[in-house]
Amino acid sequence: MTPTLRTERLLLEPYIPEDEEGFVALFQDTKVSQWMGDGPASEASDRALFGRIFTKVYAQNLFDVWAVRRDGLLVGHAEIKPTDVVGGHEIIYALAPTAWGVGLGTELAEAIVAHGFDTLGLTEVHATVAATNEASLTLLDRIGFEHVQDIKEDDGSTTRVLTRRLTATDKSPLAR
């Protein structure tokens, strides 16, 4: 069962059915969706994805998926899940543009990483990021991720694979 996590300014908790409109709005925002998966999807696809969070991911306890809230409002999405692309667990996060530029992305990414290390017992976590997504690459570099390889995609674009390994100095931001 996906646990609830708290940071200084964010609450990460399992989605509830009433989050569907906010989830779809987040994933339909082209400033966000351009960096997610294969890019923007149809509204119907995003609604189906939201439904699968309940019918598949939560029902089968496959991995952790969170609604990200600030001051009670849905402002983002987060996951940590096993993936064959990197042969380990990958973090995924997205914030609404209204939440950009004030350090919430860093706070969110650090919380997911800490959950991976502290709760899941991982010794490394990964992220896959479009090579053109400079904001995310900068954020991940700042919190200790290292570039380990590039993947050439079928459309000619490049995806960067980044890894952060558990170190003796890692301290959970959740424990602060």
MOCOR-V314448 format. One record per backbone hydrogen bond with DSSP energy under -1.0 kcal/mol. CO is the residue of the C=O (numbers start at 1). NH is the residue of the N-H. Records with the same first field share a line. If there is no record, write none. Layout:
CO=NH + NH
This chain:
5=12
10=7
11=69
12=5
13=67
16=19
17=20
19=23
20=24
21=25
22=26
23=27
24=28
29=32 + 33
30=34
32=35
33=36
36=39
42=46
43=47
44=48
45=49
46=50
47=51
48=52
49=53
51=55
52=56 + 57
53=58
54=59
56=60
57=62
64=80
66=78
67=13
68=75 + 76
69=11
70=73
73=70
75=96
76=68
77=94
78=66
79=92
80=64
81=90
83=88
88=83
89=126
90=81
92=79
94=77
96=99
97=100
103=107
104=108
105=109
106=110
107=111
108=112
109=113
110=114
111=115
112=116
113=117
114=118
115=119 + 120
116=122
123=166
125=164
126=91
127=162
129=160
130=133
132=134
133=137
134=138
135=139
136=140
137=141
138=142
139=143
140=145
141=144
146=163
149=161
151=159
153=156
157=153
158=131
159=151
160=129
161=148 + 149
162=127
163=146
164=125
167=170
172=175
